[in-house]
């Protein structure tokens, strides 16, 4: 998703609630985490993604801010159904 401001990122993410996405997050110092999850909820400044735990059959909720998407610290890619 390439968007220009926080409002357009917020609208784009909330339009895809319940969709499966691949999240690529920059952890700093050349470390990158790539996970697959489902967008579960959106709030005015953050959105939540439910990610399956690799070791157990449990889910954990991860939050990201819309500014993370704007600064390219987090990249969101929709999965094909």
OpenMM code with the backbone's topology and positions (N, CA, C; nanometers):
from openmm import Vec3, app, unit

residues = "UNK UNK UNK UNK UNK UNK UNK UNK UNK UNK UNK UNK UNK UNK UNK UNK UNK UNK UNK UNK UNK UNK UNK UNK UNK UNK UNK UNK UNK UNK UNK UNK UNK UNK UNK UNK UNK UNK UNK UNK UNK UNK UNK UNK UNK UNK UNK UNK UNK UNK UNK UNK UNK UNK UNK UNK UNK UNK UNK UNK UNK UNK UNK UNK UNK UNK UNK UNK UNK UNK UNK UNK UNK UNK UNK UNK UNK UNK UNK UNK UNK".split()
positions = [
    Vec3(0.0834, -0.1181, 0.0000),
    Vec3(0.0000, 0.0000, 0.0000),
    Vec3(0.0877, 0.1241, 0.0000),
    Vec3(0.0690, 0.2083, -0.0948),
    Vec3(0.1422, 0.3338, -0.0987),
    Vec3(0.0391, 0.4449, -0.0837),
    Vec3(0.0467, 0.5180, 0.0256),
    Vec3(-0.0492, 0.6230, 0.0537),
    Vec3(0.0242, 0.7503, 0.0937),
    Vec3(-0.0449, 0.8652, 0.0855),
    Vec3(0.0206, 0.9932, 0.1049),
    Vec3(0.0018, 1.0525, 0.2440),
    Vec3(-0.1077, 1.0252, 0.3113),
    Vec3(-0.1273, 1.0830, 0.4436),
    Vec3(-0.1952, 0.9828, 0.5360),
    Vec3(-0.2012, 1.0187, 0.6645),
    Vec3(-0.2525, 0.9270, 0.7665),
    Vec3(-0.3988, 0.8923, 0.7408),
    Vec3(-0.4772, 0.9887, 0.6978),
    Vec3(-0.6191, 0.9639, 0.6723),
    Vec3(-0.6426, 0.8616, 0.5629),
    Vec3(-0.5666, 0.8700, 0.4573),
    Vec3(-0.5853, 0.7739, 0.3482),
    Vec3(-0.5356, 0.6352, 0.3872),
    Vec3(-0.4297, 0.6278, 0.4681),
    Vec3(-0.3835, 0.4973, 0.5174),
    Vec3(-0.4889, 0.4367, 0.6088),
    Vec3(-0.5464, 0.5179, 0.6970),
    Vec3(-0.6502, 0.4713, 0.7892),
    Vec3(-0.7706, 0.4170, 0.7124),
    Vec3(-0.8147, 0.4878, 0.6094),
    Vec3(-0.9290, 0.4422, 0.5295),
    Vec3(-0.8967, 0.3136, 0.4540),
    Vec3(-0.7758, 0.3037, 0.4006),
    Vec3(-0.7373, 0.1835, 0.3256),
    Vec3(-0.7303, 0.0616, 0.4161),
    Vec3(-0.6771, 0.0786, 0.5371),
    Vec3(-0.6670, -0.0345, 0.6299),
    Vec3(-0.8052, -0.0743, 0.6795),
    Vec3(-0.8889, 0.0220, 0.7159),
    Vec3(-1.0214, -0.0128, 0.7686),
    Vec3(-1.1111, -0.0729, 0.6607),
    Vec3(-1.0825, -0.0475, 0.5350),
    Vec3(-1.1586, -0.1087, 0.4260),
    Vec3(-1.1293, -0.2590, 0.4161),
    Vec3(-1.0158, -0.3031, 0.4694),
    Vec3(-0.9747, -0.4427, 0.4573),
    Vec3(-0.9775, -0.5180, 0.5907),
    Vec3(-1.0637, -0.4770, 0.6838),
    Vec3(-1.0777, -0.5505, 0.8102),
    Vec3(-1.1252, -0.6918, 0.7786),
    Vec3(-1.0600, -0.7907, 0.8385),
    Vec3(-1.0925, -0.9303, 0.8145),
    Vec3(-1.0125, -0.9925, 0.7022),
    Vec3(-0.9325, -0.9141, 0.6333),
    Vec3(-0.8524, -0.9653, 0.5221),
    Vec3(-0.7191, -1.0193, 0.5719),
    Vec3(-0.6698, -1.1197, 0.5010),
    Vec3(-0.5394, -1.1767, 0.5330),
    Vec3(-0.4315, -1.0909, 0.4679),
    Vec3(-0.3284, -1.0560, 0.5458),
    Vec3(-0.2215, -0.9703, 0.4965),
    Vec3(-0.0854, -1.0277, 0.5347),
    Vec3(0.0159, -0.9859, 0.4619),
    Vec3(0.1546, -1.0151, 0.4967),
    Vec3(0.2152, -0.8841, 0.5444),
    Vec3(0.2719, -0.8876, 0.6645),
    Vec3(0.3309, -0.7694, 0.7256),
    Vec3(0.4823, -0.7837, 0.7231),
    Vec3(0.5493, -0.6838, 0.6702),
    Vec3(0.6954, -0.6802, 0.6707),
    Vec3(0.7345, -0.5607, 0.7562),
    Vec3(0.7880, -0.5870, 0.8771),
    Vec3(0.8210, -0.4787, 0.9687),
    Vec3(0.9720, -0.4680, 0.9869),
    Vec3(1.0197, -0.3454, 0.9846),
    Vec3(1.1606, -0.3156, 1.0016),
    Vec3(1.1890, -0.3049, 1.1513),
    Vec3(1.2749, -0.3923, 1.2037),
    Vec3(1.3067, -0.3933, 1.3458),
    Vec3(1.4329, -0.3139, 1.3775),
    Vec3(1.4973, -0.2587, 1.2781),
    Vec3(1.6192, -0.1810, 1.2984),
    Vec3(1.7430, -0.2674, 1.2857),
    Vec3(1.8563, -0.2034, 1.2596),
    Vec3(1.9849, -0.2718, 1.2449),
    Vec3(1.9784, -0.3870, 1.1456),
    Vec3(1.9160, -0.3617, 1.0331),
    Vec3(1.9059, -0.4577, 0.9225),
    Vec3(1.8307, -0.5851, 0.9600),
    Vec3(1.7390, -0.5757, 1.0563),
    Vec3(1.6545, -0.6895, 1.0932),
    Vec3(1.5132, -0.6629, 1.0424),
    Vec3(1.4568, -0.7632, 0.9788),
    Vec3(1.3225, -0.7513, 0.9220),
    Vec3(1.2416, -0.8724, 0.9655),
    Vec3(1.1166, -0.8484, 1.0060),
    Vec3(1.0262, -0.9560, 1.0457),
    Vec3(0.9124, -0.9621, 0.9443),
    Vec3(0.8899, -1.0800, 0.8889),
    Vec3(0.7809, -1.0993, 0.7928),
    Vec3(0.6824, -1.1981, 0.8541),
    Vec3(0.5593, -1.1544, 0.8748),
    Vec3(0.4561, -1.2395, 0.9333),
    Vec3(0.3275, -1.2270, 0.8529),
    Vec3(0.2428, -1.3267, 0.8689),
    Vec3(0.1127, -1.3285, 0.8026),
    Vec3(0.0056, -1.3229, 0.9095),
    Vec3(-0.0948, -1.2409, 0.8885),
    Vec3(-0.2007, -1.2279, 0.9871),
    Vec3(-0.3279, -1.1731, 0.9255),
    Vec3(-0.4230, -1.1412, 1.0139),
    Vec3(-0.5535, -1.0905, 0.9722),
    Vec3(-0.5775, -0.9570, 1.0415),
    Vec3(-0.6178, -0.8569, 0.9655),
    Vec3(-0.6504, -0.7269, 1.0241),
    Vec3(-0.7789, -0.7437, 1.1041),
    Vec3(-0.7707, -0.7223, 1.2357),
    Vec3(-0.8872, -0.7465, 1.3203),
    Vec3(-0.9626, -0.6204, 1.3583),
    Vec3(-0.8923, -0.5093, 1.3793),
    Vec3(-0.9606, -0.3894, 1.4262),
    Vec3(-0.8791, -0.2659, 1.3921),
    Vec3(-0.9466, -0.1529, 1.3811),
    Vec3(-0.8785, -0.0260, 1.3579),
    Vec3(-0.9251, 0.0750, 1.4612),
    Vec3(-0.8355, 0.1616, 1.4997),
    Vec3(-0.8613, 0.2693, 1.5944),
    Vec3(-0.8085, 0.3984, 1.5332),
    Vec3(-0.8342, 0.5138, 1.5958),
    Vec3(-0.7908, 0.6403, 1.5343),
    Vec3(-0.6407, 0.6510, 1.5057),
    Vec3(-0.5554, 0.5885, 1.5863),
    Vec3(-0.4119, 0.6031, 1.5611),
    Vec3(-0.3384, 0.4710, 1.5404),
    Vec3(-0.4041, 0.3565, 1.5646),
    Vec3(-0.3394, 0.2261, 1.5465),
    Vec3(-0.4353, 0.1285, 1.4798),
    Vec3(-0.3789, 0.0179, 1.4300),
    Vec3(-0.4611, -0.0931, 1.3825),
    Vec3(-0.4033, -0.2223, 1.4376),
    Vec3(-0.4888, -0.3229, 1.4552),
    Vec3(-0.4507, -0.4492, 1.5169),
    Vec3(-0.4517, -0.5610, 1.4139),
    Vec3(-0.3519, -0.6488, 1.4273),
    Vec3(-0.3415, -0.7649, 1.3397),
    Vec3(-0.3251, -0.8880, 1.4265),
    Vec3(-0.4060, -0.9900, 1.4012),
    Vec3(-0.3981, -1.1167, 1.4727),
    Vec3(-0.3021, -1.2082, 1.3975),
    Vec3(-0.1959, -1.2523, 1.4680),
    Vec3(-0.0899, -1.3321, 1.4073),
    Vec3(-0.0853, -1.4669, 1.4772),
    Vec3(-0.0757, -1.5750, 1.3989),
    Vec3(-0.0669, -1.7090, 1.4567),
    Vec3(0.0733, -1.7309, 1.5117),
    Vec3(0.0796, -1.7810, 1.6351),
    Vec3(0.2068, -1.8110, 1.6989),
    Vec3(0.2673, -1.9343, 1.6326),
    Vec3(0.3937, -1.9299, 1.5983),
    Vec3(0.4587, -2.0391, 1.5270),
    Vec3(0.4793, -2.1639, 1.6098),
    Vec3(0.4920, -2.1511, 1.7413),
    Vec3(0.5224, -2.2654, 1.8265),
    Vec3(0.3975, -2.3369, 1.8763),
    Vec3(0.2909, -2.2641, 1.8963),
    Vec3(0.1662, -2.3214, 1.9467),
    Vec3(0.0546, -2.2841, 1.8497),
    Vec3(-0.0616, -2.3382, 1.8723),
    Vec3(-0.1766, -2.3022, 1.7894),
    Vec3(-0.2555, -2.1889, 1.8536),
    Vec3(-0.1848, -2.0869, 1.8985),
    Vec3(-0.2492, -1.9713, 1.9591),
    Vec3(-0.2255, -1.8492, 1.8715),
    Vec3(-0.3047, -1.7475, 1.8960),
    Vec3(-0.2916, -1.6229, 1.8216),
    Vec3(-0.2477, -1.5127, 1.9157),
    Vec3(-0.1694, -1.4209, 1.8653),
    Vec3(-0.1342, -1.3037, 1.9424),
    Vec3(-0.1708, -1.1810, 1.8600),
    Vec3(-0.2019, -1.0733, 1.9292),
    Vec3(-0.2421, -0.9504, 1.8628),
    Vec3(-0.1250, -0.8537, 1.8615),
    Vec3(-0.0972, -0.8010, 1.7440),
    Vec3(0.0126, -0.7068, 1.7257),
    Vec3(-0.0476, -0.5753, 1.6781),
    Vec3(0.0018, -0.4638, 1.7320),
    Vec3(-0.0505, -0.3337, 1.6908),
    Vec3(0.0558, -0.2553, 1.6151),
    Vec3(0.0097, -0.1792, 1.5185),
    Vec3(0.0959, -0.0917, 1.4399),
    Vec3(0.0264, 0.0427, 1.4268),
    Vec3(0.1039, 0.1481, 1.4124),
    Vec3(0.0443, 0.2793, 1.3898),
    Vec3(0.0425, 0.3092, 1.2405),
    Vec3(-0.0458, 0.3986, 1.2014),
    Vec3(-0.0559, 0.4358, 1.0612),
    Vec3(0.0698, 0.5091, 1.0152),
    Vec3(0.1361, 0.5791, 1.1071),
    Vec3(0.2600, 0.6482, 1.0704),
    Vec3(0.3727, 0.5493, 1.0423),
    Vec3(0.3660, 0.4285, 1.1006),
    Vec3(0.4636, 0.3245, 1.0661),
    Vec3(0.4539, 0.2892, 0.9180),
    Vec3(0.3335, 0.2880, 0.8651),
    Vec3(0.3138, 0.2576, 0.7232),
    Vec3(0.3658, 0.3731, 0.6377),
    Vec3(0.3408, 0.4960, 0.6821),
    Vec3(0.3866, 0.6126, 0.6062),
    Vec3(0.5385, 0.6234, 0.6018),
    Vec3(0.6057, 0.5871, 0.7108),
    Vec3(0.7521, 0.5973, 0.7167),
    Vec3(0.8204, 0.4716, 0.6656),
    Vec3(0.7434, 0.3768, 0.6158),
    Vec3(0.7935, 0.2509, 0.5585),
    Vec3(0.8617, 0.1623, 0.6624),
    Vec3(0.8309, 0.1821, 0.7909),
    Vec3(0.8771, 0.0878, 0.8932),
    Vec3(0.7944, -0.0398, 0.8873),
    Vec3(0.6719, -0.0286, 0.8376),
    Vec3(0.5823, -0.1429, 0.8210),
    Vec3(0.5276, -0.1385, 0.6785),
    Vec3(0.5306, -0.2529, 0.6118),
    Vec3(0.4732, -0.2641, 0.4780),
    Vec3(0.3638, -0.3698, 0.4820),
    Vec3(0.2492, -0.3373, 0.4242),
    Vec3(0.1337, -0.4267, 0.4242),
    Vec3(0.1079, -0.4728, 0.2816),
    Vec3(0.0884, -0.6037, 0.2672),
    Vec3(0.0559, -0.6594, 0.1358),
    Vec3(-0.0627, -0.7534, 0.1531),
    Vec3(-0.1687, -0.7309, 0.0773),
    Vec3(-0.2868, -0.8167, 0.0842),
    Vec3(-0.2563, -0.9514, 0.0210),
    Vec3(-0.3042, -1.0583, 0.0857),
    Vec3(-0.2881, -1.1934, 0.0313),
    Vec3(-0.4033, -1.2230, -0.0633),
    Vec3(-0.3766, -1.3003, -0.1634),
    Vec3(-0.4820, -1.3435, -0.2551),
    Vec3(-0.5656, -1.4500, -0.1869),
    Vec3(-0.6961, -1.4452, -0.2069),
    Vec3(-0.7861, -1.5409, -0.1420),
    Vec3(-0.7889, -1.6734, -0.2095),
] * unit.nanometer
topology = app.Topology()
chain = topology.addChain("A")
for resn in residues:
    res = topology.addResidue(resn, chain)
    for name in ("N", "CA", "C"):
        topology.addAtom(name, app.Element.getBySymbol(name[0]), res)
